[in-house]
Amino acid sequence: MNTFVNVALPLSLVIIMLSLGIGLTLNDFKRVLKRPHAFGLGAGAQIIFVPLIAYLLILAFGITSALAVGVMLLSLCPGGATANIIAKVAKGDVALSVSLTAVVSLLSILTVPFFAAWSVIHFMALKHQKLQ
């Protein structure tokens, strides 16, 4: 099982991403740059809209404490290989999907710690108690 997790899964991810990347050309990425509104909308949705929907669902279902933080952490995770595969199968814009995956993954270095800390403070903060 350890070999499967440490070798087979990463290798399969490399094969999947390589097969998606081979089908892309420089012109595909130039097309993404020519339509910054699509990229901005996608990035904004991943960074702001998905966590906002998760927060609203947490409130709607009354989820509290560690489970609420876990839902928020899941909503903060950037798209990955699965999103790119779905874009390919759905005959979508794979170059846009790959670009979003790359940029949002890099931005997650800043966004995930910030929103994760906020989630812990917001959902798990202990009420201040007076010491007697």
N, C-alpha and C positions, 0 to 999 in steps of 0.2 A: 504494500500500500504506500509506503514511504517513497519508493521509486516512482510509482505512478504520479504522486503529487509533486515530487521534486523534478521529475524528468519528463514524463509523458504529457502532463498538462501544459507546462511551458512550451514544449516542443510543438504541440498541436496549435497553440496560440500563434507561434511563429509561422507555422505553415499557413494558417488561415489568413493572417495579416499579409504575408508575402503574396499569397494568391490574389488577394484583393488589390494590393499595391501594383502588381505586375500589369493589371488591366488599366491602370491610370497613366495619363500622359501629363506633360507640363501644361498643355492647353487646358486640361480639366481644372487644374489649380488656378490658372489665369482666369478662367470663367468664374471661379469662386471669388477672386479678387475684384472682378468687374461687377459683382452683385453683393456689395457689403451689407445691404439691408437684410438679405437672407442669412448671412453669417451672424450679424448682430442679433437678429431675432432668435436664431438657434442658440447662440451663446447666452443670451439673456434668459431664455426659457430654461436652460440647464442650470444656470447659476442662481436665478431669482425665482422663477415661476414654479419649478418643481419643489424646492424647499417650502415655498409659500403654500402650495397645495398640501404638502405633507403636514405643515403646521395647522392648517385649517381642518384637515382630517383628524389630527390629534385632538383638537378642540371639540370637533363634532362628535367623536366617539368617546370622549372622556378618558383618553389614554394618559397615564401619569408616569412620573418618575423615570426609571431606567428604560422602560419600554418606549416612552416618548423620545428619549434621547437616541435610542437605537433607530427609531423610524426617521428621525431627523438626520442621523448619520448616513442612513441608506439613501436618503433623498439628496445628500450632498455629493455622493459618489459620481464622478463623471462617467459619461457614456464610454463604451469600450468596443471590443471586437464584436460583440453580439449586435450592437447598433449598426455597425458597419456591414455585417452580414445581412441583416434585415434590409438595409438600404440597397444592397446588391440584388437580393432576391426580389424585392419590390420594384426593381428597375428605377430606383431613386437616384439622387445625386451622391454617388459614393465619394467623390472628391470633397464635397461639402461635409459629409459625415466624417471622413477621415480628418479633415481640417478642424472640425469642431472637437473631435476626440483629442487631437494633439493640443490645441490651444486651451481647452477647458481643463485638460489634465495638468497642464503647466500652471494654470491659474489656481487650480485646487490646492497647490502648495500654500497659497495665501487664504483662500476662501474657506477651506475645510477647517483649519484650526480656529479661525475666527468664529464661524457659525457653530462649530462643535462646542467651543467654550461657552458661547451664548446659550446653547441648548442645555448644557449641564447647569449653568447658573439659573436659567429660567425654570427648568423642570425639576431640578433636584436640590435647589437651594434650601438650606435649613433656615427656618424662621429664627430670628435673633431672640434669644431668651435671656431674661435678666438673671444675673447671678446673685444669689442671696448669701 
